[in-house]
Amino acid sequence: MDNLSEALEKLKLASTDSATDSVESCLDCLLKALANNNTEASMKIQEMGVLPLLPTLLSPQSSCTPKVANIIAELAKNEFMRSPCVEAGLIPPLIQLLNSTDQEVLLQTGRALGNICYDSHEGRSAVDLAGGAQIVAEHIKSLSQNTEPENEKLLTVFCGMLMNYSNDNDSLQAQLINMGVIPTLVKLLGIHSHNTALTEMCLIAFGNLAELESSKEQFASTNIAEELVRLFQKQSEHEKKEMIFEVLAPLAENDVIKLQLVEAGLVECLLEVVAQTVDGEREEDITQLKTASDLMVLLLLGDESMQKLFEGGKGSVFQRVLSWIPSHNHQLQLAGALAIANFARNDGNCIHMVDTGIVQKLLELLDRHVEEGNVTVQHAALSALRNLAIPVVNKSKMLSAGVADVVLKFLQSEMPPVQFKLLGTLRMLIDTQAEAADQLGTNGKLVERLVEWCEAKDHAGVMGESNRLLSALIRHSKSKEVVKTVIQGGGVKHLVTMATSEHMIMQNEALVALGLIAALELVAAEKDFVGASLVSVLHKLLSDERSAPEIKYNSMILICAVMGSEPLHKEVQSLAFLDVVSKLRAHENKTVSHQASLTEQRLTAQS
């Protein structure tokens, strides 16, 4: 340290008379001290006020320049030195040096700027102000074809500098994207794939930039998919594969890139990873299995990539994914069920899958999880069944296969995501299926649970689906017994509330169900109708100009239906319905205006 103090004093004197030799030896002493104990030496250099002397030593002509830049790079490894480097005015002369043709000057300057920018807002702002990123980006572009080791070292430093400059900063990342950095980096990956350090730097850069939505379009216009798949195929180490996975995941969110990745053969790589890790017990095997199977499911979210892999249900990938469902591994069961749910996104696929016995596999999987109770697997398998139940031709087949019975085993679940999917699956199954709606609608336990969930205010999705299923049981069964079960279970008030929903489709479903209750069991429902203020709800719906024509129509049908009850009739009279209804005779929708005439006659006749 004494030697360092002496060297710093000498440097102060020497920098004023620019005696190059004595400056050189002082700089050597500084570098030696920094190599020996970087933190302590850095503090000493700052204390003795040497930083402000360094800009004058960064002259492009001077032979000392690479050493000075190297010293700055070493100093800036310390977080506490980055702001002082900026305040000492080091950034503008460093940026000037980027115009040098000397390889060593460029290398040390790139290091210095990269280290100053690392996690430093001041550093980044100063480099941004001086236009440093643009110059570095142009260097990378012009040097990209050269595969000499020295050049690759420089490219690695420059890529690292851009990463430190833009990491976790959306606006600076967007700036790099606008400069066209992405196509350049993708080219680098192709040309220099043999160079581990440079490849890793490119991957880190892609990982950062791929998080930005605006980058996806640029990535899609390059051959990134082929390059990444090619690189992945070469890797044997877990860490390297993980690095590539970290880039693939955000990129695969884009549908165009999904298809490019499928066409480049990523799926085969993923299936291989799954096969290699499925029985592994090491932490890294479990991680890789999860990452590969999750990525597989993500690729199936794109319509084109999904259809390409389905191949009319004959695709080898589709078959392999099917084999995951009976697996002993929860992660694979989950991925298999989610993949089926993703394949089940159009009627053709759903019909084919039901005809080839997939339902049975999913039911067996669910049966295994009634006791084991893995919530994510339950949720995924129910999602797949719900999607498969959408085509009309599948409903009766799935009901015959016992889907409703297995789904009902999860009625006691306390997990909102499972409750939500369970409700959706049953609602899809009974759509247009009178017998099934009748059977489920007279199941007291189910109706009781639905009424309970209709009050799940913390879970809007569950609440909405419960209401919709309650209504669907009545609408599709049109059965007196179902209506009685719903009345006894306390479901009427929830259907009245549902009629005031902000979603028109739910309002309508509620009104049709209430109309059937009034037509089939008016006396039994009378007390609940009064308690839930049904008549004033209908008055509001008819008075509201925003109500859709079908809402108005079904509200009037319901008014006519409740006139047979004395207390409800009295409420209708007290609310001046005639005024509202007579106005609707002039409604532009013919069905509404016709129903308004009929309702007016009924109101007049019974007033």
LOTORDREN-763092 format. One line per field, with one value per residue (C-alpha): x, z, y; residue number from 1. Coordinates in steps of 0.05 Angstrom, whole numbers. Layout:
x = [X / ...]
z = [Z / ...]
y = [Y / ...]
resi = [NUM / ...]
//
This chain:
x = [0 / 59 / 84 / 14 / 12 / 80 / 57 / -6 / 34 / 82 / 22 / -6 / 60 / 74 / 5 / 17 / 83 / 61 / 127 / 104 / 155 / 143 / 67 / 74 / 110 / 59 / 2 / 37 / 40 / -34 / -53 / -10 / -43 / -112 / -95 / -70 / -130 / -179 / -226 / -171 / -132 / -195 / -211 / -140 / -143 / -208 / -183 / -122 / -164 / -133 / -198 / -203 / -132 / -151 / -192 / -129 / -92 / -145 / -117 / -126 / -53 / -22 / 11 / -14 / -87 / -101 / -71 / -113 / -176 / -157 / -149 / -218 / -247 / -216 / -239 / -311 / -315 / -332 / -402 / -378 / -332 / -382 / -415 / -347 / -322 / -381 / -372 / -298 / -319 / -291 / -349 / -340 / -265 / -279 / -334 / -284 / -237 / -290 / -270 / -199 / -174 / -128 / -156 / -128 / -155 / -224 / -222 / -204 / -252 / -308 / -292 / -289 / -356 / -389 / -367 / -388 / -457 / -466 / -526 / -512 / -565 / -513 / -466 / -521 / -548 / -478 / -465 / -534 / -522 / -455 / -485 / -440 / -489 / -497 / -421 / -414 / -473 / -440 / -373 / -408 / -441 / -377 / -336 / -388 / -359 / -288 / -275 / -203 / -197 / -176 / -236 / -283 / -256 / -272 / -342 / -355 / -335 / -378 / -439 / -428 / -424 / -491 / -521 / -497 / -521 / -593 / -605 / -673 / -684 / -742 / -727 / -653 / -672 / -722 / -667 / -622 / -679 / -691 / -616 / -626 / -583 / -625 / -610 / -536 / -535 / -572 / -519 / -464 / -495 / -493 / -422 / -390 / -428 / -360 / -341 / -372 / -362 / -391 / -449 / -467 / -464 / -512 / -559 / -560 / -574 / -631 / -660 / -661 / -688 / -740 / -778 / -798 / -859 / -831 / -772 / -814 / -828 / -754 / -736 / -790 / -757 / -690 / -671 / -666 / -709 / -661 / -599 / -626 / -649 / -581 / -545 / -591 / -577 / -502 / -508 / -497 / -491 / -552 / -531 / -523 / -591 / -622 / -592 / -624 / -690 / -691 / -689 / -738 / -793 / -806 / -795 / -845 / -900 / -902 / -945 / -901 / -839 / -878 / -887 / -815 / -791 / -835 / -810 / -738 / -747 / -751 / -806 / -762 / -708 / -759 / -786 / -715 / -703 / -767 / -746 / -677 / -701 / -768 / -738 / -683 / -681 / -629 / -652 / -629 / -669 / -732 / -719 / -706 / -766 / -811 / -780 / -783 / -855 / -879 / -847 / -881 / -949 / -932 / -917 / -986 / -1019 / -1008 / -1063 / -1017 / -962 / -1015 / -1049 / -982 / -965 / -1034 / -1029 / -1100 / -1090 / -1036 / -976 / -921 / -915 / -989 / -982 / -921 / -957 / -1016 / -969 / -953 / -1022 / -1016 / -945 / -926 / -895 / -941 / -905 / -916 / -988 / -999 / -964 / -1002 / -1070 / -1053 / -1029 / -1095 / -1133 / -1092 / -1103 / -1177 / -1186 / -1227 / -1286 / -1249 / -1194 / -1243 / -1286 / -1226 / -1198 / -1264 / -1271 / -1202 / -1213 / -1177 / -1234 / -1221 / -1147 / -1167 / -1219 / -1168 / -1120 / -1174 / -1191 / -1118 / -1121 / -1185 / -1143 / -1073 / -1105 / -1054 / -1092 / -1055 / -1067 / -1141 / -1148 / -1112 / -1152 / -1218 / -1196 / -1184 / -1252 / -1287 / -1257 / -1272 / -1345 / -1356 / -1377 / -1450 / -1434 / -1385 / -1432 / -1473 / -1411 / -1376 / -1437 / -1442 / -1368 / -1385 / -1352 / -1405 / -1397 / -1321 / -1326 / -1376 / -1323 / -1289 / -1350 / -1318 / -1256 / -1239 / -1195 / -1227 / -1189 / -1215 / -1285 / -1285 / -1265 / -1312 / -1371 / -1350 / -1343 / -1413 / -1443 / -1413 / -1435 / -1509 / -1517 / -1576 / -1574 / -1642 / -1634 / -1566 / -1592 / -1650 / -1606 / -1557 / -1610 / -1645 / -1579 / -1592 / -1518 / -1497 / -1551 / -1534 / -1460 / -1478 / -1520 / -1462 / -1414 / -1463 / -1443 / -1367 / -1357 / -1281 / -1280 / -1320 / -1306 / -1333 / -1393 / -1410 / -1401 / -1445 / -1501 / -1494 / -1496 / -1557 / -1593 / -1569 / -1597 / -1666 / -1662 / -1638 / -1681 / -1745 / -1763 / -1811 / -1768 / -1705 / -1742 / -1767 / -1696 / -1670 / -1726 / -1715 / -1640 / -1649 / -1625 / -1680 / -1653 / -1585 / -1619 / -1655 / -1588 / -1558 / -1611 / -1577 / -1507 / -1465 / -1458 / -1518 / -1510 / -1516 / -1576 / -1611 / -1596 / -1623 / -1687 / -1702 / -1691 / -1735 / -1788 / -1788 / -1792 / -1852 / -1885 / -1873 / -1875 / -1900 / -1934 / -1873 / -1827 / -1873 / -1841 / -1771 / -1792 / -1821 / -1760 / -1712 / -1752 / -1760 / -1814 / -1773 / -1713 / -1756 / -1781 / -1710 / -1690 / -1750 / -1739 / -1664 / -1652 / -1586 / -1621 / -1613 / -1676 / -1674 / -1670 / -1731 / -1768 / -1753 / -1769 / -1839 / -1850 / -1832 / -1880 / -1937 / -1916 / -1917 / -1985 / -2016 / -1991 / -2031 / -1973 / -1931 / -1991 / -2000 / -1927 / -1934 / -1994 / -1958 / -1899 / -1934 / -1910 / -1962 / -1924 / -1858 / -1889 / -1932 / -1869 / -1838 / -1893 / -1855 / -1788 / -1749 / -1743 / -1807 / -1804 / -1799 / -1854 / -1901 / -1888 / -1900 / -1970 / -1986 / -1959 / -1999 / -2063 / -2047 / -2033 / -2096 / -2140 / -2115 / -2111]
z = [0 / 14 / -56 / -82 / -45 / -74 / -144 / -138 / -117 / -175 / -222 / -200 / -217 / -280 / -310 / -310 / -348 / -389 / -380 / -410 / -380 / -308 / -321 / -348 / -286 / -240 / -279 / -273 / -198 / -196 / -235 / -190 / -128 / -158 / -175 / -104 / -66 / -112 / -59 / -15 / -75 / -104 / -40 / -36 / -109 / -95 / -30 / -63 / -117 / -176 / -215 / -243 / -272 / -313 / -369 / -392 / -395 / -440 / -503 / -566 / -585 / -519 / -510 / -437 / -458 / -455 / -385 / -361 / -390 / -356 / -289 / -297 / -314 / -250 / -207 / -233 / -210 / -143 / -137 / -96 / -153 / -209 / -193 / -178 / -246 / -279 / -237 / -255 / -328 / -352 / -397 / -455 / -466 / -460 / -513 / -557 / -552 / -583 / -649 / -642 / -688 / -635 / -611 / -540 / -532 / -555 / -509 / -446 / -463 / -473 / -405 / -371 / -399 / -385 / -312 / -301 / -329 / -286 / -241 / -244 / -265 / -269 / -312 / -361 / -367 / -382 / -435 / -465 / -467 / -502 / -553 / -533 / -546 / -620 / -632 / -596 / -635 / -700 / -679 / -665 / -733 / -771 / -731 / -732 / -789 / -761 / -722 / -698 / -623 / -607 / -645 / -610 / -543 / -564 / -588 / -521 / -483 / -528 / -521 / -446 / -445 / -481 / -432 / -371 / -405 / -416 / -363 / -329 / -364 / -414 / -448 / -460 / -484 / -532 / -556 / -572 / -608 / -650 / -667 / -698 / -647 / -649 / -721 / -709 / -645 / -679 / -735 / -681 / -650 / -717 / -736 / -667 / -637 / -623 / -575 / -507 / -476 / -535 / -542 / -469 / -475 / -535 / -496 / -436 / -485 / -517 / -449 / -430 / -496 / -506 / -445 / -485 / -528 / -583 / -592 / -613 / -683 / -695 / -668 / -713 / -775 / -759 / -758 / -682 / -677 / -719 / -684 / -614 / -632 / -664 / -603 / -557 / -594 / -581 / -506 / -455 / -392 / -351 / -340 / -415 / -431 / -376 / -407 / -474 / -440 / -408 / -478 / -509 / -457 / -470 / -545 / -549 / -524 / -595 / -642 / -704 / -665 / -636 / -706 / -725 / -664 / -681 / -752 / -728 / -688 / -617 / -599 / -613 / -567 / -512 / -517 / -512 / -449 / -419 / -435 / -404 / -340 / -324 / -276 / -250 / -178 / -181 / -172 / -242 / -273 / -239 / -262 / -334 / -337 / -313 / -360 / -421 / -409 / -393 / -458 / -496 / -469 / -487 / -560 / -563 / -546 / -617 / -665 / -723 / -682 / -645 / -709 / -740 / -681 / -678 / -750 / -751 / -686 / -718 / -701 / -663 / -617 / -600 / -585 / -540 / -501 / -491 / -459 / -406 / -375 / -344 / -322 / -248 / -251 / -229 / -273 / -335 / -316 / -310 / -376 / -411 / -387 / -405 / -474 / -486 / -464 / -516 / -571 / -554 / -583 / -644 / -656 / -704 / -655 / -597 / -635 / -657 / -587 / -555 / -608 / -594 / -519 / -488 / -440 / -405 / -394 / -363 / -318 / -293 / -280 / -241 / -201 / -180 / -155 / -113 / -57 / -77 / -88 / -132 / -146 / -210 / -241 / -221 / -252 / -316 / -326 / -314 / -364 / -416 / -403 / -407 / -475 / -501 / -480 / -524 / -590 / -585 / -611 / -554 / -497 / -496 / -508 / -449 / -405 / -422 / -405 / -334 / -337 / -293 / -238 / -235 / -236 / -178 / -135 / -131 / -105 / -36 / -62 / -26 / -83 / -125 / -190 / -185 / -167 / -227 / -277 / -245 / -255 / -326 / -344 / -317 / -353 / -419 / -410 / -397 / -452 / -494 / -454 / -419 / -386 / -356 / -333 / -300 / -265 / -239 / -224 / -176 / -140 / -75 / -54 / -120 / -116 / -44 / -61 / -121 / -76 / -27 / -84 / -110 / -48 / -60 / -65 / -61 / -123 / -178 / -228 / -183 / -165 / -238 / -259 / -201 / -222 / -294 / -278 / -233 / -290 / -341 / -299 / -303 / -376 / -405 / -362 / -363 / -306 / -248 / -202 / -218 / -205 / -138 / -118 / -135 / -96 / -35 / -39 / -36 / -107 / -130 / -99 / -133 / -202 / -189 / -172 / -234 / -276 / -255 / -278 / -321 / -372 / -419 / -431 / -356 / -349 / -404 / -377 / -310 / -339 / -380 / -318 / -275 / -329 / -325 / -249 / -254 / -306 / -270 / -195 / -184 / -118 / -88 / -113 / -95 / -27 / -56 / -114 / -65 / -18 / -76 / -103 / -171 / -194 / -182 / -216 / -278 / -275 / -276 / -334 / -375 / -358 / -374 / -445 / -446 / -437 / -498 / -537 / -512 / -440 / -451 / -485 / -430 / -375 / -405 / -411 / -337 / -318 / -352 / -317 / -246 / -255 / -231 / -160 / -119 / -80 / -143 / -182 / -130 / -136 / -212 / -204 / -154 / -200 / -261 / -310 / -361 / -376 / -388 / -429 / -473 / -493 / -516 / -567 / -611 / -601 / -666 / -652 / -677 / -626 / -569 / -596 / -607 / -537 / -509 / -541 / -511 / -443 / -444 / -458 / -400 / -353 / -374 / -369 / -299 / -270]
y = [0 / 47 / 33 / 49 / 116 / 133 / 113 / 154 / 216 / 205 / 196 / 263 / 297 / 257 / 268 / 343 / 340 / 278 / 242 / 176 / 130 / 150 / 148 / 76 / 52 / 85 / 52 / -16 / -5 / 11 / -51 / -94 / -64 / -75 / -147 / -158 / -127 / -93 / -63 / -33 / -6 / 25 / 61 / 89 / 112 / 148 / 179 / 208 / 242 / 206 / 193 / 264 / 256 / 196 / 230 / 267 / 201 / 170 / 202 / 160 / 174 / 154 / 86 / 87 / 87 / 11 / 8 / 68 / 36 / -30 / 6 / 38 / -31 / -60 / -1 / -7 / -79 / -46 / -19 / 41 / 63 / 67 / 134 / 166 / 142 / 178 / 240 / 243 / 251 / 185 / 166 / 216 / 201 / 125 / 131 / 170 / 111 / 66 / 98 / 70 / 15 / -15 / -81 / -76 / -5 / -29 / -90 / -51 / 6 / -45 / -75 / -7 / 15 / -52 / -51 / 21 / 5 / -57 / -44 / 31 / 80 / 137 / 95 / 75 / 146 / 174 / 121 / 133 / 208 / 199 / 150 / 93 / 35 / 53 / 52 / -15 / -44 / -23 / -54 / -120 / -118 / -104 / -155 / -210 / -251 / -254 / -319 / -305 / -317 / -245 / -219 / -267 / -242 / -171 / -190 / -225 / -161 / -117 / -162 / -162 / -87 / -81 / -130 / -91 / -28 / -52 / -106 / -98 / -31 / -33 / 33 / 17 / -53 / -22 / 25 / -35 / -70 / -7 / -7 / -76 / -113 / -176 / -199 / -184 / -227 / -284 / -283 / -284 / -346 / -382 / -362 / -370 / -429 / -463 / -407 / -421 / -352 / -314 / -363 / -355 / -279 / -282 / -327 / -279 / -222 / -261 / -278 / -204 / -178 / -233 / -209 / -147 / -157 / -112 / -159 / -219 / -192 / -181 / -250 / -281 / -250 / -285 / -358 / -358 / -421 / -463 / -434 / -448 / -519 / -533 / -507 / -547 / -612 / -602 / -593 / -647 / -604 / -588 / -514 / -502 / -533 / -490 / -427 / -444 / -461 / -392 / -361 / -410 / -399 / -324 / -333 / -390 / -344 / -316 / -358 / -347 / -369 / -429 / -455 / -441 / -479 / -538 / -538 / -533 / -598 / -571 / -620 / -680 / -650 / -639 / -711 / -736 / -694 / -722 / -794 / -783 / -749 / -782 / -833 / -788 / -768 / -714 / -642 / -625 / -682 / -659 / -587 / -608 / -653 / -596 / -544 / -590 / -613 / -542 / -517 / -573 / -550 / -478 / -498 / -529 / -462 / -438 / -460 / -476 / -509 / -550 / -574 / -591 / -636 / -667 / -692 / -716 / -753 / -797 / -753 / -788 / -728 / -732 / -806 / -795 / -741 / -789 / -838 / -786 / -790 / -859 / -843 / -849 / -779 / -722 / -671 / -714 / -729 / -654 / -638 / -694 / -670 / -597 / -620 / -656 / -593 / -554 / -606 / -602 / -532 / -548 / -595 / -641 / -657 / -665 / -714 / -755 / -758 / -780 / -833 / -860 / -870 / -811 / -799 / -865 / -846 / -779 / -812 / -862 / -805 / -767 / -829 / -834 / -763 / -766 / -793 / -768 / -700 / -664 / -600 / -581 / -650 / -648 / -579 / -599 / -664 / -627 / -573 / -627 / -660 / -593 / -578 / -648 / -639 / -578 / -613 / -636 / -707 / -718 / -702 / -766 / -809 / -777 / -783 / -857 / -865 / -841 / -772 / -739 / -791 / -783 / -707 / -708 / -742 / -674 / -638 / -634 / -599 / -534 / -510 / -454 / -473 / -545 / -521 / -475 / -529 / -580 / -533 / -516 / -590 / -608 / -547 / -568 / -640 / -625 / -573 / -600 / -666 / -668 / -735 / -718 / -649 / -683 / -734 / -681 / -630 / -678 / -693 / -656 / -657 / -624 / -570 / -556 / -546 / -502 / -457 / -453 / -434 / -382 / -342 / -349 / -274 / -282 / -325 / -290 / -346 / -401 / -358 / -344 / -417 / -442 / -395 / -415 / -490 / -480 / -445 / -497 / -556 / -523 / -500 / -566 / -612 / -570 / -616 / -604 / -647 / -607 / -542 / -570 / -590 / -521 / -486 / -532 / -520 / -445 / -431 / -384 / -320 / -332 / -338 / -272 / -240 / -271 / -235 / -170 / -193 / -147 / -204 / -207 / -282 / -295 / -248 / -286 / -355 / -333 / -304 / -368 / -411 / -365 / -369 / -445 / -443 / -396 / -440 / -506 / -490 / -419 / -433 / -466 / -410 / -352 / -338 / -338 / -293 / -242 / -247 / -235 / -175 / -209 / -161 / -98 / -131 / -143 / -71 / -46 / -91 / -68 / 6 / 4 / 27 / -12 / -79 / -123 / -143 / -216 / -191 / -148 / -205 / -256 / -206 / -196 / -271 / -277 / -220 / -257 / -322 / -292 / -259 / -325 / -310 / -262 / -229 / -223 / -197 / -142 / -122 / -118 / -71 / -27 / -15 / 15 / -38 / -16 / 49 / 13 / -44 / 2 / 41 / -25 / -35 / 13 / -25 / -35 / -109 / -143 / -200 / -150 / -105 / -165 / -192 / -121 / -122 / -190 / -169 / -105 / -144 / -191 / -133 / -95 / -158 / -173 / -103]
resi = [1 / 2 / 3 / 4 / 5 / 6 / 7 / 8 / 9 / 10 / 11 / 12 / 13 / 14 / 15 / 16 / 17 / 18 / 19 / 20 / 21 / 22 / 23 / 24 / 25 / 26 / 27 / 28 / 29 / 30 / 31 / 32 / 33 / 34 / 35 / 36 / 37 / 38 / 39 / 40 / 41 / 42 / 43 / 44 / 45 / 46 / 47 / 48 / 49 / 50 / 51 / 52 / 53 / 54 / 55 / 56 / 57 / 58 / 59 / 60 / 61 / 62 / 63 / 64 / 65 / 66 / 67 / 68 / 69 / 70 / 71 / 72 / 73 / 74 / 75 / 76 / 77 / 78 / 79 / 80 / 81 / 82 / 83 / 84 / 85 / 86 / 87 / 88 / 89 / 90 / 91 / 92 / 93 / 94 / 95 / 96 / 97 / 98 / 99 / 100 / 101 / 102 / 103 / 104 / 105 / 106 / 107 / 108 / 109 / 110 / 111 / 112 / 113 / 114 / 115 / 116 / 117 / 118 / 119 / 120 / 121 / 122 / 123 / 124 / 125 / 126 / 127 / 128 / 129 / 130 / 131 / 132 / 133 / 134 / 135 / 136 / 137 / 138 / 139 / 140 / 141 / 142 / 143 / 144 / 145 / 146 / 147 / 148 / 149 / 150 / 151 / 152 / 153 / 154 / 155 / 156 / 157 / 158 / 159 / 160 / 161 / 162 / 163 / 164 / 165 / 166 / 167 / 168 / 169 / 170 / 171 / 172 / 173 / 174 / 175 / 176 / 177 / 178 / 179 / 180 / 181 / 182 / 183 / 184 / 185 / 186 / 187 / 188 / 189 / 190 / 191 / 192 / 193 / 194 / 195 / 196 / 197 / 198 / 199 / 200 / 201 / 202 / 203 / 204 / 205 / 206 / 207 / 208 / 209 / 210 / 211 / 212 / 213 / 214 / 215 / 216 / 217 / 218 / 219 / 220 / 221 / 222 / 223 / 224 / 225 / 226 / 227 / 228 / 229 / 230 / 231 / 232 / 233 / 234 / 235 / 236 / 237 / 238 / 239 / 240 / 241 / 242 / 243 / 244 / 245 / 246 / 247 / 248 / 249 / 250 / 251 / 252 / 253 / 254 / 255 / 256 / 257 / 258 / 259 / 260 / 261 / 262 / 263 / 264 / 265 / 266 / 267 / 268 / 269 / 270 / 271 / 272 / 273 / 274 / 275 / 276 / 277 / 278 / 279 / 280 / 281 / 282 / 283 / 284 / 285 / 286 / 287 / 288 / 289 / 290 / 291 / 292 / 293 / 294 / 295 / 296 / 297 / 298 / 299 / 300 / 301 / 302 / 303 / 304 / 305 / 306 / 307 / 308 / 309 / 310 / 311 / 312 / 313 / 314 / 315 / 316 / 317 / 318 / 319 / 320 / 321 / 322 / 323 / 324 / 325 / 326 / 327 / 328 / 329 / 330 / 331 / 332 / 333 / 334 / 335 / 336 / 337 / 338 / 339 / 340 / 341 / 342 / 343 / 344 / 345 / 346 / 347 / 348 / 349 / 350 / 351 / 352 / 353 / 354 / 355 / 356 / 357 / 358 / 359 / 360 / 361 / 362 / 363 / 364 / 365 / 366 / 367 / 368 / 369 / 370 / 371 / 372 / 373 / 374 / 375 / 376 / 377 / 378 / 379 / 380 / 381 / 382 / 383 / 384 / 385 / 386 / 387 / 388 / 389 / 390 / 391 / 392 / 393 / 394 / 395 / 396 / 397 / 398 / 399 / 400 / 401 / 402 / 403 / 404 / 405 / 406 / 407 / 408 / 409 / 410 / 411 / 412 / 413 / 414 / 415 / 416 / 417 / 418 / 419 / 420 / 421 / 422 / 423 / 424 / 425 / 426 / 427 / 428 / 429 / 430 / 431 / 432 / 433 / 434 / 435 / 436 / 437 / 438 / 439 / 440 / 441 / 442 / 443 / 444 / 445 / 446 / 447 / 448 / 449 / 450 / 451 / 452 / 453 / 454 / 455 / 456 / 457 / 458 / 459 / 460 / 461 / 462 / 463 / 464 / 465 / 466 / 467 / 468 / 469 / 470 / 471 / 472 / 473 / 474 / 475 / 476 / 477 / 478 / 479 / 480 / 481 / 482 / 483 / 484 / 485 / 486 / 487 / 488 / 489 / 490 / 491 / 492 / 493 / 494 / 495 / 496 / 497 / 498 / 499 / 500 / 501 / 502 / 503 / 504 / 505 / 506 / 507 / 508 / 509 / 510 / 511 / 512 / 513 / 514 / 515 / 516 / 517 / 518 / 519 / 520 / 521 / 522 / 523 / 524 / 525 / 526 / 527 / 528 / 529 / 530 / 531 / 532 / 533 / 534 / 535 / 536 / 537 / 538 / 539 / 540 / 541 / 542 / 543 / 544 / 545 / 546 / 547 / 548 / 549 / 550 / 551 / 552 / 553 / 554 / 555 / 556 / 557 / 558 / 559 / 560 / 561 / 562 / 563 / 564 / 565 / 566 / 567 / 568 / 569 / 570 / 571 / 572 / 573 / 574 / 575 / 576 / 577 / 578 / 579 / 580 / 581 / 582 / 583 / 584 / 585 / 586 / 587 / 588 / 589 / 590 / 591 / 592 / 593 / 594 / 595 / 596 / 597 / 598 / 599 / 600 / 601 / 602 / 603 / 604 / 605 / 606 / 607]
//
